Each structure stands twice: as C-alpha cells, then as structure tokens.
Amino acid sequence: MDARPVVTVQHAESVPAQLDSIGADAELRMVPSSRLGEAISGSDVLFVYDFSSPALESVWPAAGALRWVQVAAIGVDAVLFDDLIDSDVVVTNSRGIFEEPIAEYVLGQILAFAKDFRRSEDAQRAQRWQHFDTEPIAGASVTIVGPGPVGRAIARLLRAVGMTVCGVGRAPREDPDFGAITTDLAAAAADADYVVLAAPLTPQSRGMVDAGVLAAMRPTARLINVGRGELVDTDALVSALQTGALAGAALDVVDPEPLPADHPLWSAPGVRLTPHHSGDITGWRIALQQQFIANFRRYVSGQPLHNVVDKRRGYAPSPATPSGTG
C-alpha cells in the first residue's frame, strides 16, 4: 500500500513543473481548477497554484482527507469559506516572496505621480520640449493601511527615501517601521499625500475606503492599492476622481477584476492601472514552487509549517506583529 501523502496541485494555464522533485515522496495529481473535483478525493495536501480560484469550496464535500492547503499568494480570501474556516485543515500562504517587489512598485508609482512621467512621455511623443516643475517625495506623508508583511516592506522603503509614514491597523500602538499605527482610517487619510492600501481582504476590510474616507482625503492626494480591489468602493472612487476630489489613483487591483473594457476607471482622470502584477518579478513562479516544496518537506517530517494563516482573521500574522494586533 502506498503510504505517501496525496498532493493535488490546482493550476491554471501554467503547470508548475518544479514540483516533480517531490514525486518520490508524494503521489502528485496535477489538475486545472475546472477539474479539481476529479482529484480532491483522498488528497492530503492541496497546493492552490491558481490562487484566485474559489474552486475548493465547490468540491469541499469530497475533500474529507484534506489536511493542509497552501495558497500561492499572500492573500487567501479567494480560498477561504465557512466550512474550511471551521475545519481542522491548516491553511498557509506565500509570505516572503512578494513583499519587496510590491514595495518597489509602490515607490515607482509615487515617483511617477510626483515627477509626472506621463506628461514628459506625452511631450516626447509630440516632439515638444516642455519644461515643468515636479513634486518632491522627501518629506511627503504616506498612510499605509495594513501593517502586515507587505505594509512593513512598503513602510521601510518609503522611509528610506525620506517620506513620512504612519500605519492604520487593528490596534493603536507605536511601531518601529510605521512610527505610529492608528485605527482611525479617515483621520489618517486626511493627513496624507499618499494613501497606500496593503490590507488583506476580510469581512471587516471590505469596502473600508468608502465615500467618507475618500472625502476626507486632500484633493491633492493619491490613492495606491496593492491589496485587493474590494477594499475600495469603486463607484465612490470613480466619482472622487471625476469631480477632482482626489488627484489620482494607482490601482494594481480593482473591483471588478479583470476590469471590463467599458468600465469608467479606464478613463478616469489621474488613474494608473496595472493588471495585478505588482509583485510579479522575474522568477516568481519558481519561487512559489520552491517555497511549497520546502514547506512540504516540513509537512512530511512532522515539523511546524511556515506561514500558517489565522483562518478567522483571514491572514498569516506577521512575526513582527504582537499577538492580537494587526
């Protein structure tokens, strides 16, 4: 009898070939999300390589042997549902791969706004030599919503270039990376030149940036979202941009996603849209697979898994975050 654990890998178009290296220690089942139901029965482990797919919920009645789910993303909102949350199945995420690239993306978007590269590019295309002044970023204020691993990486990088940073989280406190963390999102947004969203999507954070928060922001301020599109009331954001109540928005994530071709966000003033790739640097797919392999080695040897998600909170608590806060 084969005593090896059954590992099902749920993928999209790209098949994670690196996982062949655990073939001697596991029975590997590679399936696209649309066929997860064919493989989940008897599976001990599920690697959700297609991180945005909610397919697990639809096949949950057949997942009685499941013990561990690893998600190939930091955010696990697409995978969590009540039955999984209430079960003994352990969920882990991919913390440690995307934080620094996302921080670089945020700094790049801040520089693009402050230096108005789009205006220079437009002038170049028109072969027009046009001088204009730009904004400094040193001394500018940034409110980062979500003091988890991504938010911390952003805070450290922005402080290194001379920006003033504060955080918004679940509990007020002093913090070495943020200086201070508050729970008052509207007040923190009102004081900021840039508001950066890096929070996980949970029932508490869904729609947190609503018309009231947007109205509290300065008309010269910009919003940058690298968390989840559903953190923001999209209609309220479009209205704020169209009326000039907000100077701009850089959105790597949107609601809905992908953005329909006729959506008003495409043409809203001051918007910079990217296709949910802020953390996707060269080699990221290989890194995800190697991280799963390392965690699988811990699983088969009985060691504690890395990046265990608090399923009721909806994220993996950061080692730098005191217990009970976020």
C-alpha positions in Angstrom: 0.0 0.0 0.0 1.3 3.5 -1.0 1.8 5.4 2.3 2.9 8.6 0.5 0.6 11.6 1.0 -1.5 12.6 -2.0 -0.7 16.1 -3.1 -3.1 17.8 -5.5 -1.8 20.8 -7.4 -4.6 23.1 -8.7 -3.2 25.2 -11.5 -4.5 27.4 -14.3 -2.7 27.6 -17.7 0.8 27.2 -16.3 1.7 23.8 -14.9 4.3 24.0 -12.1 6.9 21.6 -13.3 9.3 22.2 -10.4 7.2 20.0 -8.2 8.4 16.9 -9.9 11.2 16.9 -7.3 8.8 15.7 -4.6 7.4 12.9 -6.7 9.3 10.3 -4.7 7.7 11.4 -1.5 4.1 12.1 -2.7 1.5 11.0 -5.1 1.2 14.1 -7.3 -2.1 15.0 -9.0 -1.8 17.9 -11.4 -5.2 19.3 -12.4 -6.6 22.6 -13.7 -9.1 24.4 -11.4 -12.0 23.3 -13.6 -11.2 19.6 -12.9 -10.4 19.9 -9.2 -13.3 17.7 -8.3 -11.7 14.8 -10.1 -8.7 14.8 -7.9 -9.6 16.2 -4.5 -11.0 12.9 -3.1 -8.3 11.3 -1.0 -6.0 14.3 -1.2 -4.0 15.1 1.9 -2.5 18.3 0.6 -3.7 20.9 -1.9 -1.4 23.5 -3.4 -3.6 26.2 -4.8 -1.3 27.4 -7.5 -4.3 29.1 -9.3 -4.5 31.4 -6.3 -7.6 33.4 -7.4 -9.8 30.3 -8.0 -12.6 29.6 -5.5 -12.9 26.0 -6.8 -12.1 24.3 -3.5 -15.5 25.4 -1.9 -17.4 23.7 -4.7 -15.7 20.4 -4.2 -15.4 20.6 -0.4 -17.8 17.6 0.3 -15.3 15.3 -1.4 -12.2 16.7 0.5 -12.6 14.6 3.6 -8.9 13.6 3.7 -7.6 17.1 3.3 -5.2 18.2 6.0 -3.3 21.2 4.5 -3.9 23.9 1.9 -1.1 26.1 0.6 -2.1 29.2 -1.4 0.3 30.6 -4.0 -0.4 34.2 -2.8 -0.2 36.3 0.3 -3.9 37.0 0.2 -6.1 33.9 0.8 -9.5 35.5 0.5 -10.4 33.6 -2.7 -9.9 30.3 -0.9 -11.5 30.8 2.5 -15.1 29.9 3.1 -17.0 29.0 6.3 -16.6 25.2 6.2 -12.8 25.5 5.6 -12.5 28.0 8.4 -14.4 25.8 10.8 -12.4 22.7 9.9 -9.1 21.4 11.2 -7.4 21.9 7.8 -4.3 24.1 8.0 -4.0 26.9 5.5 -0.7 28.5 4.6 0.2 31.4 2.3 3.2 32.5 0.3 4.5 35.3 2.6 8.2 36.1 1.9 8.1 36.2 -1.9 6.1 39.3 -3.0 6.7 41.9 -0.3 9.8 43.6 -1.6 8.7 43.7 -5.2 5.3 45.2 -4.2 7.2 47.9 -2.1 9.2 48.7 -5.2 6.0 49.0 -7.2 4.5 51.5 -4.7 7.7 53.6 -4.7 7.6 53.6 -8.5 4.0 54.8 -8.6 4.7 57.5 -6.1 7.7 58.7 -8.3 5.5 58.5 -11.4 2.9 60.8 -9.8 5.4 63.2 -8.3 7.6 63.5 -11.3 4.7 63.3 -13.8 6.5 61.0 -16.2 3.3 60.6 -18.2 3.4 64.3 -19.1 7.0 64.0 -20.2 6.2 61.0 -22.3 3.3 62.8 -24.0 5.6 65.7 -24.8 8.2 63.3 -26.2 5.7 61.7 -28.5 4.7 65.2 -29.7 8.4 66.1 -30.1 7.7 69.1 -27.8 10.4 70.3 -25.4 8.4 71.4 -22.4 9.8 72.3 -19.1 7.7 72.0 -15.9 8.3 71.7 -12.2 7.8 68.5 -10.3 6.9 67.5 -6.7 9.5 66.2 -4.1 8.8 63.0 -2.4 11.2 63.6 0.5 9.0 64.9 3.4 5.7 63.8 1.8 3.3 61.9 4.1 2.1 58.4 3.5 -0.6 56.5 5.3 -0.2 52.7 4.8 -3.4 50.7 5.5 -2.4 47.2 6.7 0.7 46.8 8.8 1.4 43.2 7.8 4.5 42.0 5.8 3.6 43.9 2.6 2.8 47.1 4.5 6.1 46.8 6.5 8.2 46.4 3.4 6.5 49.5 1.9 7.0 51.5 5.1 10.7 50.6 5.3 11.4 51.6 1.6 9.4 54.8 1.7 11.1 55.9 5.0 14.5 55.2 3.4 13.8 57.8 0.7 12.7 60.4 3.2 8.9 60.0 3.3 6.9 60.3 6.5 5.0 57.1 7.2 2.2 56.1 9.5 0.0 53.0 9.6 -3.6 52.0 10.0 -4.3 48.7 11.7 -6.5 46.8 14.1 -5.0 48.3 17.3 -3.2 51.6 18.0 0.4 51.4 19.0 3.9 52.7 18.5 5.8 50.7 15.9 9.5 50.7 14.7 8.5 50.6 11.0 5.5 52.9 11.0 6.3 55.2 13.8 2.6 55.1 14.9 -0.3 52.9 14.0 -3.8 54.1 14.4 -7.3 52.6 13.9 -8.8 55.8 12.6 -8.6 55.4 8.8 -10.4 58.6 7.9 -8.2 60.8 10.1 -5.0 59.1 8.9 -6.1 59.5 5.3 -6.9 63.2 5.8 -3.3 63.9 6.8 -1.7 62.0 3.9 -0.3 63.0 0.5 -0.5 59.3 -0.5 -2.7 56.6 1.0 -1.4 53.0 0.3 -3.7 50.0 0.7 -1.9 46.8 1.6 -4.5 45.2 3.9 -5.9 41.7 3.4 -9.5 41.3 2.3 -11.6 40.3 5.2 -15.3 40.9 6.1 -14.0 43.9 8.2 -11.9 45.4 5.5 -14.2 45.0 2.5 -15.3 48.5 1.3 -13.3 50.2 4.0 -12.3 53.0 1.6 -15.7 54.4 1.1 -17.1 57.8 0.0 -16.5 59.1 3.5 -12.8 58.2 3.6 -12.3 59.5 0.0 -14.0 62.8 1.0 -11.6 63.1 4.0 -8.5 62.9 1.7 -6.9 66.0 0.4 -7.8 66.9 -3.2 -4.1 66.8 -4.0 -3.7 63.3 -2.5 -3.3 60.0 -4.4 -4.6 56.5 -3.6 -2.4 53.4 -4.3 -4.0 50.0 -4.0 -1.8 46.8 -3.9 -4.2 44.9 -1.5 -7.5 43.9 -3.0 -9.9 45.8 -5.3 -12.8 45.1 -2.9 -11.1 47.2 -0.2 -12.4 50.3 -2.2 -15.9 51.4 -3.1 -15.2 51.6 -6.8 -18.2 53.8 -7.7 -17.2 56.3 -5.0 -13.6 56.3 -6.2 -14.7 57.0 -9.8 -16.8 59.8 -8.6 -14.0 61.3 -6.5 -11.6 61.2 -9.5 -14.1 62.7 -11.9 -15.1 65.6 -9.6 -11.5 66.4 -8.7 -11.9 65.5 -5.1 -8.9 63.2 -5.5 -5.8 63.9 -7.6 -5.1 60.3 -8.8 -5.1 56.6 -8.1 -2.6 53.8 -9.0 -4.5 50.6 -8.9 -2.9 47.2 -9.3 -6.1 45.6 -8.1 -9.6 46.6 -8.9 -13.2 45.6 -8.3 -14.3 44.0 -10.6 -11.2 42.2 -11.8 -10.4 41.9 -14.6 -11.7 45.4 -15.3 -14.4 45.3 -18.1 -13.4 47.2 -21.3 -16.2 49.8 -20.8 -15.5 50.5 -17.2 -15.2 54.2 -16.3 -12.0 53.6 -14.3 -10.1 53.1 -17.6 -10.6 56.8 -18.5 -11.0 58.4 -15.0 -8.6 61.4 -14.5 -5.3 60.6 -12.9 -5.7 56.8 -12.9 -2.8 54.4 -13.5 -3.9 50.8 -13.9 -1.8 47.7 -13.9 -3.0 44.1 -14.2 -2.5 42.7 -10.7 1.3 42.2 -11.2 2.9 44.5 -8.6 4.7 41.5 -7.0 5.4 39.5 -10.1 9.1 39.9 -10.8 11.2 37.5 -12.9 11.3 34.1 -11.3 8.3 34.5 -9.0 6.6 31.3 -10.3 9.7 29.2 -9.5 10.0 30.8 -6.1 6.4 29.9 -5.3 7.0 26.3 -6.2 10.3 26.1 -4.2 8.5 27.6 -1.2 5.8 24.9 -1.4 8.5 22.2 -1.7 10.3 23.5 1.4 7.0 23.5 3.3 6.1 20.0 2.1 9.4 18.7 3.4 8.4 20.2 6.8 5.0 18.5 6.5 6.3 15.0 5.8 8.9 15.3 8.6 6.3 16.5 11.2 7.8 20.0 11.6 5.6 23.1 12.0 4.6 24.6 8.7 5.7 28.1 7.7 3.2 30.9 7.1 0.2 29.4 8.8 -2.9 31.6 8.3 -5.3 32.6 11.1 -8.4 31.5 9.2 -10.7 33.6 11.2 -8.7 36.7 10.7 -8.0 35.9 7.1 -4.2 36.3 7.1 -1.0 34.9 8.4 0.0 37.0 11.5 3.4 38.7 10.9 6.3 37.6 13.3 6.8 41.4 13.8 3.2 41.9 14.9 2.3 41.3 18.5 -0.3 38.7 19.1 -3.8 40.0 18.9 -2.9 43.0 16.8 -2.7 43.8 13.1 
